[in-house]
């Protein structure tokens, strides 16, 4: 296989980095969204209940969240390429292994390995783009990167549904592997470490405490309302307090806690991102179940309907990012959060007779809200830190995204646990499933309303 060509010359090096980062930004979301549409087929083959099925996406997110901050810090120390490149390799190999899973537990375990590779990719890609592009072009470039994410999300349900229906769910993994190989070949055409290196001591102790803290907290959230969940959550909170004290005393911490204290734009922008993803990530998961179980649609048709939301995001994200180069990003992002609330409320009113056109309209509203929020919010975060902090800023943003996704799935799974229990979904559970989905969307709507406050509370990015 011949290596794809990259522009020659130092002046065009950043364009090659943009191509690589954009392809990588497409690959992981495509995998995530395509697997969501295949969950019913996976559950049928392995006889998995709804709770266990939820761990197929959750295990990936959990592993990714634990490793994002340490990988971002390593990127600041050794250069982004030295972390990004092996991350692509790990992700691609794990993707291939997923296709050969023989049980639901094996699939979940390999998805965790895939999550580690994803952490190495997403903790460095946005940081590399921010480092090589000047502020005047940054919103446009980050908008392109975000658009690639949404294109992956948009094609995922449609193509994943078609592949699942006609070639089985394993074909999704086989389809993704060649893209990883293409990115690896592209990497051979770039030089350097992509950013300035800042040789410092890597905080191993802080990384271990951080990882255990996040693991305990997130696992506890995903098994609520079980009594044991509170044991993990409390243990995670104790480790969190210990982590903060440790990082304040270490000369070269894995996460500069003072950055959150001193930089309000950075802090509130990340909180806004956390809330946004907490309120929206489970949308595809919930609608995939609703469309296939409650409405009786096949995976291909369900995937086609779900195509609307990320397609709108992909079309509008570059323009939203460019808009945030000229207009205060906090205003654009807050407007996007408000539009997202409208879309979530529409889904909270779902019934068995809701017209498909209404579902598509609600997805379009969500797509508009996500586009207005994501690119400007990313621009605000990455523009609020110094150049030597780009890796950790990118990793922090990715971590808030992953933790938000885990919280979103945790909320959905907790509602399922209370309303349905740990049983395989059958036609007899039609009404409890619909009630669970409506409750979940109502909760997400309320969470997103709170996000508007934090989006506005960050203040003006320009003055910062």
C-alpha positions as CSV (number, residue, x, y, z in Angstrom):
1,X,0.0,0.0,0.0
2,X,1.6,3.3,-1.1
3,X,1.8,6.0,1.5
4,X,-0.6,8.9,0.9
5,X,1.2,12.1,-0.3
6,X,1.7,15.1,2.0
7,X,2.7,18.6,0.9
8,X,6.4,19.1,0.8
9,X,8.3,21.9,2.5
10,X,8.5,23.3,6.0
11,X,5.8,26.0,5.2
12,X,3.3,23.3,4.3
13,X,4.1,21.0,7.2
14,X,1.2,22.2,9.3
15,X,-1.2,21.4,6.5
16,X,0.0,17.8,6.6
17,X,-0.5,17.8,10.4
18,X,-4.0,19.1,9.8
19,X,-4.8,16.2,7.4
20,X,-3.5,13.7,9.9
21,X,-5.3,15.2,12.9
22,X,-8.5,15.5,10.8
23,X,-8.4,11.8,9.7
24,X,-7.8,10.7,13.3
25,X,-10.6,13.0,14.5
26,X,-12.9,11.2,12.1
27,X,-11.9,7.6,13.0
28,X,-12.7,7.4,16.7
29,X,-16.1,9.1,16.6
30,X,-17.0,6.9,13.6
31,X,-16.2,3.8,15.6
32,X,-18.2,5.1,18.6
33,X,-21.3,6.0,16.7
34,X,-21.3,2.9,14.4
35,X,-21.0,0.6,17.4
36,X,-24.0,2.3,19.1
37,X,-26.2,1.3,16.2
38,X,-24.8,-2.3,16.3
39,X,-25.5,-2.8,20.0
40,X,-28.8,-4.7,19.6
41,X,-27.1,-7.1,17.2
42,X,-24.2,-7.6,19.6
43,X,-26.6,-8.2,22.4
44,X,-28.5,-10.8,20.4
45,X,-25.3,-12.7,19.5
46,X,-23.9,-12.7,23.0
47,X,-27.2,-12.8,24.9
48,X,-26.2,-9.6,26.8
49,X,-28.7,-7.5,28.8
50,X,-29.1,-3.7,28.4
51,X,-26.7,-2.9,31.3
52,X,-23.9,-5.1,30.0
53,X,-24.5,-3.8,26.5
54,X,-24.0,-0.3,27.9
55,X,-20.5,-1.3,28.9
56,X,-19.4,-1.8,25.3
57,X,-19.2,2.0,24.8
58,X,-18.6,2.8,28.5
59,X,-15.4,0.6,28.8
60,X,-13.9,2.5,26.0
61,X,-14.7,5.9,27.5
62,X,-13.5,4.9,30.9
63,X,-10.1,3.7,29.8
64,X,-9.7,6.8,27.6
65,X,-10.6,9.2,30.4
66,X,-8.1,7.6,32.8
67,X,-5.1,8.0,30.4
68,X,-5.9,11.4,28.7
69,X,-4.2,13.7,31.3
70,X,-1.0,11.6,31.7
71,X,-0.7,11.3,27.9
72,X,-1.2,15.0,27.4
73,X,1.5,15.7,29.9
74,X,3.8,13.3,28.1
75,X,3.0,15.2,24.9
76,X,4.1,18.5,26.5
77,X,7.4,16.9,27.7
78,X,8.4,14.8,24.7
79,X,6.4,16.3,21.8
80,X,3.0,15.6,20.5
81,X,4.0,13.3,17.6
82,X,5.9,10.9,20.0
83,X,2.6,10.2,21.8
84,X,0.2,10.5,18.8
85,X,2.0,8.0,16.5
86,X,2.0,5.0,18.9
87,X,-1.6,5.9,19.8
88,X,-2.7,5.4,16.3
89,X,-0.9,2.0,16.2
90,X,-2.5,0.9,19.5
91,X,-6.0,2.0,18.4
92,X,-5.7,0.3,15.0
93,X,-4.5,-3.0,16.5
94,X,-7.2,-3.0,19.1
95,X,-9.8,-2.3,16.4
96,X,-8.7,-5.4,14.5
97,X,-8.8,-7.5,17.7
98,X,-12.4,-6.4,18.4
99,X,-13.5,-8.0,15.2
100,X,-12.4,-11.4,16.6
101,X,-14.2,-11.2,20.0
102,X,-15.8,-14.4,21.1
103,X,-17.7,-13.0,24.1
104,X,-19.2,-9.8,25.4
105,X,-16.5,-9.7,28.1
106,X,-13.7,-10.1,25.5
107,X,-15.2,-7.3,23.4
108,X,-15.4,-5.0,26.5
109,X,-11.7,-5.7,27.5
110,X,-10.4,-5.0,24.0
111,X,-12.5,-1.8,23.8
112,X,-10.6,-0.7,26.9
113,X,-7.3,-1.1,25.0
114,X,-8.8,0.8,22.2
115,X,-9.7,3.6,24.7
116,X,-6.0,3.9,25.7
117,X,-5.0,4.4,22.1
118,X,-7.8,7.0,21.7
119,X,-6.4,8.8,24.8
120,X,-3.0,9.0,23.1
121,X,-4.6,10.5,20.0
122,X,-7.0,13.0,21.4
123,X,-4.7,14.3,24.1
124,X,-2.2,15.5,21.4
125,X,-4.0,16.2,18.1
126,X,-5.8,19.4,19.1
127,X,-2.7,20.6,21.0
128,X,-0.6,20.1,17.8
129,X,-3.0,22.1,15.7
130,X,-3.2,24.9,18.2
131,X,0.6,25.0,18.4
132,X,1.3,25.2,14.7
133,X,-1.5,27.6,13.6
134,X,-1.7,31.3,14.6
135,X,-4.6,32.6,16.7
136,X,-6.2,34.3,13.7
137,X,-6.6,30.9,11.9
138,X,-7.1,28.7,15.0
139,X,-10.9,28.9,15.1
140,X,-11.2,27.8,11.5
141,X,-8.7,24.9,11.9
142,X,-10.3,23.7,15.1
143,X,-13.7,24.0,13.3
144,X,-12.4,21.7,10.6
145,X,-11.2,19.3,13.2
146,X,-14.6,19.3,15.0
147,X,-16.3,18.9,11.7
148,X,-14.3,15.8,11.1
149,X,-15.5,14.5,14.5
150,X,-19.1,15.1,13.4
151,X,-18.7,13.6,10.0
152,X,-17.5,10.5,11.7
153,X,-20.5,10.6,14.0
154,X,-22.8,11.2,11.0
155,X,-21.5,8.4,8.7
156,X,-21.2,6.0,11.7
157,X,-24.9,5.3,12.3
158,X,-25.7,5.1,8.6
159,X,-22.7,3.0,7.4
160,X,-22.6,1.0,10.7
161,X,-26.3,0.2,10.2
162,X,-25.8,-1.0,6.6
163,X,-22.7,-3.0,7.5
164,X,-24.4,-4.6,10.5
165,X,-27.5,-5.4,8.5
166,X,-25.7,-7.0,5.5
167,X,-22.3,-8.1,6.8
168,X,-22.7,-8.4,10.6
169,X,-21.4,-6.1,13.4
170,X,-17.8,-7.4,13.1
171,X,-17.5,-5.8,9.7
172,X,-17.5,-2.3,11.3
173,X,-14.1,-3.1,12.9
174,X,-12.7,-4.5,9.6
175,X,-13.9,-1.4,7.8
176,X,-12.0,1.0,10.2
177,X,-8.6,-0.7,10.2
178,X,-7.5,0.5,6.7
179,X,-8.0,4.1,7.8
180,X,-5.7,3.6,10.8
181,X,-3.1,2.1,8.4
182,X,-3.4,5.2,6.1
183,X,-2.8,7.6,9.0
184,X,0.3,5.6,10.1
185,X,1.7,5.9,6.5
186,X,1.0,9.6,6.5
187,X,2.9,10.0,9.8
188,X,6.0,8.7,8.0
189,X,5.9,11.8,5.8
190,X,6.2,14.3,8.7
191,X,9.2,15.2,10.7
192,X,10.0,16.7,14.0
193,X,8.1,16.3,17.3
194,X,5.3,18.8,16.1
195,X,5.8,21.1,19.0
196,X,8.5,22.4,21.3
197,X,9.6,19.9,23.8
198,X,9.7,20.9,27.5
199,X,11.9,18.4,29.2
200,X,10.6,18.0,32.7
201,X,10.1,15.3,35.3
202,X,7.0,13.2,34.6
203,X,4.8,12.9,37.7
204,X,4.3,9.1,38.0
205,X,2.8,9.1,41.5
206,X,0.3,11.8,40.5
207,X,-0.6,9.9,37.4
208,X,-1.3,6.8,39.3
209,X,-3.4,8.6,42.0
210,X,-5.3,10.5,39.2
211,X,-6.0,7.3,37.3
212,X,-7.3,5.4,40.4
213,X,-9.4,8.4,41.4
214,X,-11.1,8.7,38.0
215,X,-11.5,4.9,37.8
216,X,-13.2,4.6,41.1
217,X,-15.5,7.7,40.5
218,X,-16.6,6.7,37.0
219,X,-17.1,3.0,37.8
220,X,-19.2,4.0,40.9
221,X,-21.3,6.3,38.7
222,X,-22.0,3.6,36.1
223,X,-23.2,1.0,38.7
224,X,-25.7,3.4,40.5
225,X,-28.0,2.9,42.2
226,X,-26.3,-0.2,43.7
227,X,-25.2,0.3,47.3
228,X,-21.6,-0.6,46.4
229,X,-21.5,2.3,44.0
230,X,-21.2,4.7,46.9
231,X,-18.2,2.9,48.2
232,X,-16.4,3.5,44.9
233,X,-17.6,7.1,44.7
234,X,-16.4,7.9,48.2
235,X,-13.1,6.2,47.6
236,X,-12.7,8.3,44.4
237,X,-13.5,11.5,46.3
238,X,-10.9,10.7,48.9
239,X,-8.3,10.0,46.2
240,X,-9.4,13.2,44.5
241,X,-8.6,15.3,47.6
242,X,-5.2,13.5,47.9
243,X,-4.5,14.2,44.3
244,X,-5.1,17.9,44.6
245,X,-2.8,18.1,47.7
246,X,-0.1,16.1,45.9
247,X,-0.2,18.2,42.7
248,X,0.0,21.5,44.7
249,X,3.3,20.3,46.2
250,X,5.0,18.7,43.2
251,X,7.3,20.8,41.1
252,X,6.3,19.2,37.8
253,X,2.7,18.0,38.3
254,X,0.9,15.8,35.8
255,X,-2.0,18.3,36.1
256,X,-1.4,21.9,37.1
257,X,-4.3,22.4,39.6
258,X,-3.4,26.1,39.9
259,X,-4.4,26.6,36.3
260,X,-8.0,25.9,37.3
261,X,-7.7,28.4,40.2
262,X,-6.1,31.2,38.2
263,X,-7.7,30.9,34.8
264,X,-11.5,31.3,35.0
265,X,-12.0,31.1,31.2
266,X,-10.2,27.7,31.1
267,X,-12.1,26.4,34.2
268,X,-15.7,27.4,33.2
269,X,-15.2,26.5,29.6
270,X,-14.2,22.9,30.7
271,X,-17.2,22.8,33.1
272,X,-19.4,23.8,30.2
273,X,-18.0,21.1,28.0
274,X,-18.5,18.5,30.8
275,X,-22.1,19.5,31.2
276,X,-22.7,19.5,27.4
277,X,-21.4,16.0,26.9
278,X,-23.1,14.7,30.1
279,X,-26.4,15.9,28.6
280,X,-26.0,14.7,25.0
281,X,-23.7,11.7,24.5
282,X,-26.3,9.1,25.4
283,X,-28.7,10.5,22.7
284,X,-27.5,8.1,20.0
285,X,-27.6,5.1,22.4
286,X,-31.1,5.9,23.5
287,X,-32.5,6.7,20.1
288,X,-30.8,3.5,18.7
289,X,-32.8,1.4,21.2
290,X,-36.0,3.5,20.6
291,X,-36.0,3.3,16.9
292,X,-35.2,-0.4,16.7
293,X,-37.1,-1.8,19.7
294,X,-40.0,0.7,20.0
295,X,-40.5,1.5,16.4
296,X,-39.4,-1.8,14.9
297,X,-36.9,-0.3,12.4
298,X,-34.0,-2.2,11.0
299,X,-30.4,-1.0,11.8
300,X,-29.9,0.5,8.4
301,X,-33.1,2.7,8.6
302,X,-32.4,3.7,12.2
303,X,-28.8,4.7,11.3
304,X,-30.1,6.8,8.4
305,X,-32.4,8.7,10.7
306,X,-29.6,9.3,13.2
307,X,-27.5,10.6,10.4
308,X,-29.3,14.0,10.6
309,X,-27.8,15.3,13.8
310,X,-24.1,14.9,13.1
311,X,-24.5,15.8,9.5
312,X,-25.9,19.2,10.5
313,X,-23.0,19.5,13.0
314,X,-20.4,18.7,10.3
315,X,-21.8,21.2,7.9
316,X,-22.0,24.1,10.4
317,X,-19.0,23.5,12.7
318,X,-16.3,25.1,10.5
319,X,-18.5,28.2,10.1
320,X,-19.2,28.3,13.9
321,X,-15.4,28.0,14.5
322,X,-14.7,30.8,12.1
323,X,-17.4,32.9,13.7
324,X,-15.7,32.5,17.1
325,X,-12.6,34.1,15.5
326,X,-14.6,37.3,15.0
327,X,-17.3,37.2,17.7
328,X,-16.8,36.5,21.4
329,X,-16.6,32.7,21.7
330,X,-18.5,32.6,25.0
331,X,-21.6,34.2,23.3
332,X,-21.6,31.8,20.4
333,X,-21.1,28.7,22.7
334,X,-23.8,29.8,25.1
335,X,-26.3,30.2,22.3
336,X,-25.4,26.7,21.2
337,X,-26.1,25.3,24.7
338,X,-29.5,27.0,24.6
339,X,-30.4,25.5,21.3
340,X,-29.4,22.1,22.5
341,X,-31.9,22.3,25.4
342,X,-34.7,22.8,22.9
343,X,-33.7,19.6,21.0
344,X,-33.5,17.5,24.2
345,X,-36.9,18.7,25.4
346,X,-38.4,17.6,22.0
347,X,-37.0,14.1,22.7
348,X,-38.4,14.1,26.2
349,X,-41.9,14.1,24.6
350,X,-41.3,11.0,22.4
351,X,-44.1,8.5,22.0
352,X,-44.8,5.5,19.9
353,X,-46.6,7.7,17.4
354,X,-44.0,10.5,17.1
355,X,-43.6,11.2,13.3
356,X,-40.2,10.4,11.9
357,X,-40.0,13.9,10.5
358,X,-40.3,15.3,14.1
359,X,-37.5,13.0,15.3
360,X,-35.4,14.2,12.3
361,X,-36.2,17.9,13.2
362,X,-35.2,17.4,16.8
363,X,-31.9,15.8,15.6
364,X,-31.3,18.8,13.3
365,X,-31.9,21.2,16.3
366,X,-29.4,19.2,18.3
367,X,-26.9,19.3,15.5
368,X,-27.2,23.1,15.3
369,X,-26.7,23.4,19.0
370,X,-23.6,21.2,19.1
371,X,-22.0,23.1,16.2
372,X,-22.5,26.5,17.8
373,X,-21.2,25.2,21.1
374,X,-18.3,22.8,20.4
375,X,-15.9,24.7,18.0
376,X,-16.2,28.1,19.9
377,X,-15.8,26.4,23.3
378,X,-12.7,24.5,22.1
379,X,-11.3,27.7,20.7
380,X,-11.9,29.4,24.1
381,X,-10.1,26.7,26.0
382,X,-7.1,26.4,23.7
383,X,-6.7,30.2,23.4
384,X,-6.8,30.7,27.2
385,X,-3.5,29.0,28.0
386,X,0.2,29.5,27.2
387,X,1.9,27.5,24.4
388,X,3.8,25.2,26.8
389,X,0.4,24.2,28.4
390,X,-1.3,23.2,25.1
391,X,-0.8,19.5,25.7
392,X,-2.4,19.5,29.1
393,X,-5.1,21.9,27.9
394,X,-6.0,19.5,25.0
395,X,-5.9,16.5,27.4
396,X,-8.1,18.3,30.0
397,X,-10.7,19.2,27.3
398,X,-10.7,15.6,26.0
399,X,-11.0,14.3,29.6
400,X,-14.0,16.5,30.3
401,X,-15.5,15.2,27.1
402,X,-14.9,11.6,28.1
403,X,-16.0,12.0,31.7
404,X,-19.1,13.8,30.4
405,X,-19.8,10.9,28.1
406,X,-19.4,8.4,30.9
407,X,-21.7,10.4,33.1
408,X,-24.3,10.5,30.3
409,X,-24.1,6.7,29.9
410,X,-24.1,6.3,33.7
411,X,-27.3,8.3,34.0
412,X,-29.0,6.4,31.2
413,X,-27.9,3.0,32.6
414,X,-29.0,4.0,36.1
415,X,-32.5,4.8,34.8
416,X,-32.6,1.5,32.9
417,X,-31.5,-0.3,36.1
418,X,-34.4,1.2,38.1
419,X,-37.1,1.1,35.4
420,X,-36.2,-2.2,33.7
421,X,-33.6,-4.1,35.7
422,X,-30.8,-6.4,34.4
423,X,-32.8,-8.3,31.8
424,X,-32.5,-8.7,28.1
425,X,-34.8,-6.3,26.2
426,X,-37.8,-8.0,24.6
427,X,-41.1,-6.8,23.1
428,X,-42.7,-7.2,26.5
429,X,-40.6,-4.4,27.8
430,X,-41.8,-2.0,25.2
431,X,-43.5,0.5,27.6
432,X,-40.9,0.5,30.4
433,X,-38.2,1.1,27.7
434,X,-40.1,4.1,26.3
435,X,-40.6,5.5,29.8
436,X,-36.9,5.1,30.6
437,X,-35.9,6.9,27.5
438,X,-38.3,9.8,28.1
439,X,-37.1,10.2,31.7
440,X,-33.5,10.2,30.5
441,X,-34.1,13.0,28.1
442,X,-35.9,15.0,30.7
443,X,-32.9,14.7,33.0
444,X,-30.5,15.7,30.3
445,X,-32.6,18.8,29.4
446,X,-32.3,20.0,33.0
447,X,-28.5,19.3,33.1
448,X,-28.1,21.3,29.9
449,X,-30.0,24.3,31.3
450,X,-27.4,24.5,34.1
451,X,-24.7,24.4,31.4
452,X,-25.9,27.7,30.0
453,X,-24.9,29.4,33.3
454,X,-21.4,28.1,33.3
455,X,-20.9,28.9,29.6
456,X,-21.9,32.5,30.3
457,X,-19.9,32.7,33.6
458,X,-16.6,32.2,31.9
459,X,-16.5,35.8,30.9
460,X,-15.0,37.3,27.8
461,X,-12.3,35.2,26.2
462,X,-10.9,38.1,24.2
463,X,-10.2,40.2,27.3
464,X,-8.6,37.2,29.0
